[in-house]
């Protein structure tokens, strides 16, 4: 038992070093906000060339379980796009590194203490909007893993504050399967069909950290609530990195004419629990899955590029 605990600690340390070694330097300002008597922190980045007299889009990015905003900022690659295209990015921190996405992960502090992360994110968006001249019709939300589940939850409860949402290598918490979103919302999802942490077929998240519905049912949830076409357009994307063990299909569920809330689904055939466009070695795969069979890192697409391409023409008040 002692040896097992030691190995888990060592694994966590190595995993952190793997993430850090793959990341680049970053810039930004750290900010704090008090919500329900608790100080919450986040990072805001805007490119130096941005004209601050012009209201800019805001992209909020949520880290995965065990992570933090700074690490996510380094990992995902959105800042380079933001500097080029003139939007603002924000990277909030979950309390003790996990979001209360309501999936029943009672090992996490946020679940144990019923932390209202929907409230925190909503107030953070308001605070950034007032201090950074944000176009409130162009606020977007993206998240990975635990942060993706939190994105699903926020989109259901506070979808009237964001223009679109993206969730990467994650699915909808089982507890939310009957939730009724506040409005039809454009949604993008990316899932690896060999993911052993948040399984393609749904069920209990690895290490008994709550449960989710399947990736397919998660896409169906949004497509049906948005009134999208039942049959998607299917596009096989070029296999730009044939050595990565992954191929990508893109499904496009066209929106109802009245709401412009389409759903896009990237299926990463052979893909595992990693951010598309960032290559991690066999050590990461072993740590994240415990058995080394958790699928591959997709290098055929870059998640940040695909997500921003989906987001950039979306507006909250679109008619």
C-alpha positions as CSV (number, residue, x, y, z in Angstrom):
1,X,0.0,0.0,0.0
2,X,2.8,2.4,0.9
3,X,4.6,1.6,-2.4
4,X,1.4,2.2,-4.3
5,X,0.9,5.6,-2.7
6,X,4.5,6.5,-3.4
7,X,4.1,5.6,-7.0
8,X,1.0,7.7,-7.3
9,X,2.8,10.7,-5.8
10,X,5.7,10.3,-8.1
11,X,3.3,9.9,-11.0
12,X,1.6,13.2,-10.2
13,X,4.9,15.0,-9.9
14,X,6.1,13.6,-13.3
15,X,2.8,14.4,-14.9
16,X,3.2,18.0,-13.8
17,X,6.7,18.1,-15.2
18,X,5.6,16.6,-18.5
19,X,3.0,19.3,-18.9
20,X,5.4,22.1,-17.9
21,X,8.1,20.8,-20.3
22,X,5.7,20.9,-23.2
23,X,4.6,24.4,-22.5
24,X,5.7,27.8,-23.5
25,X,6.2,31.1,-21.6
26,X,3.1,33.2,-21.1
27,X,2.1,36.7,-20.2
28,X,-1.0,38.1,-18.5
29,X,-2.3,39.7,-15.4
30,X,-3.4,37.8,-12.3
31,X,-6.7,38.9,-10.7
32,X,-8.8,37.8,-7.8
33,X,-12.5,37.9,-7.1
34,X,-14.4,37.1,-3.8
35,X,-17.3,34.8,-4.3
36,X,-19.4,33.5,-1.3
37,X,-16.7,34.8,1.0
38,X,-13.9,32.8,-0.8
39,X,-11.1,34.5,-2.8
40,X,-11.0,33.1,-6.4
41,X,-8.1,33.7,-8.8
42,X,-7.7,33.9,-12.6
43,X,-5.4,35.1,-15.3
44,X,-6.4,37.5,-18.1
45,X,-4.3,37.9,-21.3
46,X,-4.6,40.4,-24.0
47,X,-2.1,41.0,-26.8
48,X,0.0,44.1,-26.7
49,X,-1.2,45.2,-30.1
50,X,-4.9,45.1,-29.2
51,X,-6.8,48.4,-29.6
52,X,-8.4,48.7,-26.2
53,X,-10.8,51.3,-27.5
54,X,-12.6,48.5,-29.4
55,X,-14.7,46.0,-27.5
56,X,-13.0,42.6,-27.8
57,X,-14.3,39.0,-27.7
58,X,-13.6,37.1,-24.5
59,X,-12.6,33.4,-24.4
60,X,-12.7,31.7,-21.0
61,X,-10.7,28.5,-20.9
62,X,-11.2,25.9,-18.1
63,X,-8.4,23.6,-17.0
64,X,-8.8,19.9,-16.3
65,X,-8.9,18.1,-13.0
66,X,-5.7,18.5,-11.0
67,X,-4.6,21.5,-13.1
68,X,-4.8,25.2,-12.8
69,X,-5.3,28.3,-15.0
70,X,-1.6,29.0,-15.6
71,X,-0.9,25.5,-16.7
72,X,-3.8,25.5,-19.0
73,X,-2.7,28.8,-20.5
74,X,0.6,27.3,-21.3
75,X,-0.8,24.1,-22.7
76,X,-3.6,25.1,-25.0
77,X,-2.1,27.7,-27.4
78,X,-5.0,30.2,-27.4
79,X,-2.9,33.3,-26.5
80,X,-1.0,33.2,-29.8
81,X,-4.4,33.3,-31.7
82,X,-5.7,36.0,-29.3
83,X,-2.7,38.2,-30.0
84,X,-3.2,37.8,-33.7
85,X,-6.9,38.2,-33.8
86,X,-7.5,40.7,-31.0
87,X,-9.5,38.8,-28.4
88,X,-9.0,38.5,-24.7
89,X,-8.4,35.1,-22.9
90,X,-9.1,34.2,-19.3
91,X,-7.9,31.2,-17.3
92,X,-9.6,30.7,-14.0
93,X,-8.4,28.5,-11.2
94,X,-10.7,25.8,-9.6
95,X,-10.5,25.6,-5.8
96,X,-7.9,22.9,-5.0
97,X,-7.6,22.1,-8.7
98,X,-11.1,20.6,-9.4
99,X,-14.3,22.1,-10.6
100,X,-17.7,21.2,-9.2
101,X,-19.2,20.0,-12.4
102,X,-21.9,18.1,-10.4
103,X,-20.9,14.6,-11.8
104,X,-20.6,13.2,-8.3
105,X,-16.9,13.3,-7.8
106,X,-16.9,13.3,-4.0
107,X,-13.2,12.9,-3.8
108,X,-12.8,16.5,-4.8
109,X,-12.9,19.5,-2.5
110,X,-15.3,21.4,-4.8
111,X,-17.8,18.6,-4.7
112,X,-17.5,17.9,-1.0
113,X,-18.1,21.6,-0.3
114,X,-20.7,22.2,-3.0
115,X,-18.6,25.1,-4.5
116,X,-20.8,27.2,-6.8
117,X,-18.4,27.4,-9.8
118,X,-21.2,28.5,-12.1
119,X,-21.6,31.5,-9.9
120,X,-17.9,32.2,-9.8
121,X,-17.5,31.9,-13.6
122,X,-20.5,34.2,-14.2
123,X,-19.2,36.8,-11.8
124,X,-15.7,36.6,-13.3
125,X,-17.1,37.2,-16.8
126,X,-18.9,40.3,-15.5
127,X,-15.8,41.5,-13.8
128,X,-13.6,41.1,-16.9
129,X,-16.2,42.6,-19.1
130,X,-16.3,45.8,-17.0
131,X,-12.5,46.1,-16.7
132,X,-11.4,45.1,-20.2
133,X,-13.9,46.5,-22.7
134,X,-15.4,43.2,-23.7
135,X,-18.0,42.6,-26.4
136,X,-20.7,40.9,-24.3
137,X,-22.2,39.4,-27.4
138,X,-19.0,37.5,-28.1
139,X,-18.1,35.7,-24.9
140,X,-17.0,32.1,-25.4
141,X,-16.3,29.1,-23.1
142,X,-14.0,26.2,-23.7
143,X,-12.8,23.4,-21.3
144,X,-10.9,20.2,-21.2
145,X,-11.7,17.0,-19.2
146,X,-13.1,18.2,-15.8
147,X,-13.1,21.7,-17.3
148,X,-15.1,20.5,-20.2
149,X,-17.7,19.0,-17.9
150,X,-17.9,22.3,-16.1
151,X,-18.3,24.0,-19.5
152,X,-21.3,21.7,-20.2
153,X,-22.8,22.6,-16.8
154,X,-22.3,26.4,-17.3
155,X,-23.7,26.3,-20.8
156,X,-26.9,24.6,-19.6
157,X,-27.4,27.0,-16.7
158,X,-25.8,30.2,-18.0
159,X,-25.9,29.8,-21.7
160,X,-27.5,33.3,-22.0
161,X,-24.1,34.7,-21.1
162,X,-22.0,33.0,-23.8
163,X,-22.2,32.8,-27.5
164,X,-20.8,29.3,-27.9
165,X,-19.1,26.5,-26.0
166,X,-16.5,23.8,-26.6
167,X,-15.7,20.7,-24.6
168,X,-12.6,18.6,-25.2
169,X,-12.0,14.9,-24.2
170,X,-15.1,14.9,-21.9
171,X,-18.8,14.2,-21.8
172,X,-21.9,15.4,-20.0
173,X,-22.1,14.4,-16.3
174,X,-24.7,11.7,-15.8
175,X,-26.5,13.8,-13.3
176,X,-27.2,16.5,-15.9
177,X,-28.7,14.2,-18.6
178,X,-32.2,15.5,-18.1
179,X,-31.2,19.1,-17.6
180,X,-32.9,21.7,-19.9
181,X,-30.5,24.3,-21.2
182,X,-31.6,27.9,-20.8
183,X,-31.2,28.4,-24.6
184,X,-30.1,26.8,-27.8
185,X,-26.3,27.2,-28.0
186,X,-23.6,26.4,-30.6
187,X,-21.5,23.6,-29.3
188,X,-18.3,21.9,-30.4
189,X,-17.0,18.6,-28.9
190,X,-13.8,16.6,-29.4
191,X,-13.6,13.0,-28.1
192,X,-11.1,10.2,-28.4
193,X,-12.7,6.8,-28.8
194,X,-9.8,5.1,-26.9
195,X,-10.0,7.5,-23.9
196,X,-9.9,5.5,-20.7
197,X,-10.2,8.4,-18.3
198,X,-13.5,9.8,-19.6
199,X,-14.7,6.8,-21.6
200,X,-16.2,7.1,-25.0
201,X,-19.1,4.8,-24.0
202,X,-19.7,6.8,-20.7
203,X,-20.0,5.4,-17.3
204,X,-17.8,5.8,-14.2
205,X,-14.8,8.2,-14.8
206,X,-11.4,6.6,-14.0
207,X,-10.6,6.2,-10.3
208,X,-14.3,6.4,-9.4
209,X,-14.5,10.1,-10.0
210,X,-18.2,10.3,-10.8
211,X,-19.9,9.3,-14.0
212,X,-20.8,10.6,-17.4
213,X,-23.1,9.7,-20.3
214,X,-21.5,8.6,-23.5
215,X,-19.8,10.9,-26.0
216,X,-22.5,10.1,-28.6
217,X,-25.3,10.8,-26.1
218,X,-23.6,14.1,-25.2
219,X,-23.6,15.2,-28.8
220,X,-27.2,14.0,-29.1
221,X,-28.2,16.0,-26.0
222,X,-27.1,19.3,-27.6
223,X,-28.3,18.5,-31.1
224,X,-31.8,17.6,-29.9
225,X,-32.0,20.6,-27.5
226,X,-30.9,22.9,-30.3
227,X,-33.3,21.5,-32.8
228,X,-30.5,20.5,-35.2
229,X,-30.8,18.1,-38.1
230,X,-30.8,14.5,-36.9
231,X,-28.4,13.3,-39.6
232,X,-25.0,15.0,-39.6
233,X,-22.8,15.9,-42.5
234,X,-19.7,13.7,-42.1
235,X,-16.2,14.9,-43.3
236,X,-13.1,12.7,-43.0
237,X,-10.3,15.1,-42.3
238,X,-6.8,14.7,-43.9
239,X,-4.5,12.3,-42.0
240,X,-1.8,15.0,-41.7
241,X,0.2,13.0,-39.1
242,X,-0.1,9.3,-40.2
243,X,2.3,8.2,-37.5
244,X,0.1,9.5,-34.6
245,X,-2.2,6.5,-34.6
246,X,-5.3,8.8,-34.9
247,X,-7.7,9.7,-37.7
248,X,-10.4,12.4,-37.4
249,X,-13.9,12.5,-38.6
250,X,-15.9,15.8,-38.3
251,X,-19.7,15.6,-37.9
252,X,-21.7,18.7,-38.5
253,X,-25.3,18.9,-37.2
254,X,-26.8,21.8,-39.0
255,X,-28.8,24.2,-36.8
256,X,-32.4,25.1,-36.9
257,X,-32.9,28.2,-39.1
258,X,-34.3,30.2,-36.2
259,X,-31.4,29.9,-33.8
260,X,-28.0,29.3,-35.6
261,X,-27.0,26.9,-32.9
262,X,-25.3,24.1,-34.7
263,X,-23.3,21.3,-33.2
264,X,-19.9,20.1,-34.4
265,X,-18.3,16.8,-33.2
266,X,-14.7,15.7,-33.8
267,X,-14.3,12.0,-33.5
268,X,-10.6,11.1,-32.8
269,X,-10.4,7.5,-33.9
270,X,-7.6,6.0,-31.9
271,X,-7.4,9.1,-29.7
272,X,-6.9,9.2,-26.0
273,X,-7.1,11.7,-23.2
274,X,-4.9,14.5,-24.5
275,X,-5.3,17.9,-26.1
276,X,-5.3,17.6,-29.9
277,X,-2.2,19.2,-31.4
278,X,0.0,18.7,-28.3
279,X,2.2,15.6,-28.4
280,X,2.9,13.7,-25.2
281,X,5.1,10.7,-24.9
282,X,4.5,7.2,-23.6
283,X,5.2,8.3,-20.0
284,X,2.3,10.6,-20.1
285,X,0.1,7.9,-21.6
286,X,1.1,5.5,-18.9
287,X,0.4,8.0,-16.1
288,X,-2.9,9.1,-17.4
289,X,-4.3,5.6,-17.9
290,X,-2.3,3.5,-15.5
291,X,-2.0,0.7,-18.0
292,X,-0.5,2.5,-21.0
293,X,-3.4,1.7,-23.3
294,X,-5.3,4.9,-23.3
295,X,-5.1,5.9,-26.9
296,X,-2.9,8.3,-28.8
297,X,-2.3,12.1,-29.0
298,X,-4.0,13.5,-32.1
299,X,-1.7,15.6,-34.3
300,X,-3.9,15.9,-37.3
301,X,-5.7,18.9,-35.9
302,X,-4.9,21.7,-33.4
303,X,-7.7,22.0,-30.9
304,X,-7.2,25.7,-30.3
305,X,-7.3,26.5,-34.1
306,X,-10.4,24.4,-34.6
307,X,-12.2,25.9,-31.6
308,X,-11.5,29.5,-32.5
309,X,-12.6,28.9,-36.1
310,X,-15.9,27.6,-34.7
311,X,-16.3,30.4,-32.2
312,X,-15.3,33.5,-34.1
313,X,-18.4,34.2,-36.1
314,X,-20.8,33.3,-33.2
315,X,-22.7,36.1,-31.5
316,X,-25.1,35.9,-28.5
317,X,-27.7,38.1,-30.2
318,X,-27.5,36.4,-33.6
319,X,-30.8,36.3,-35.4
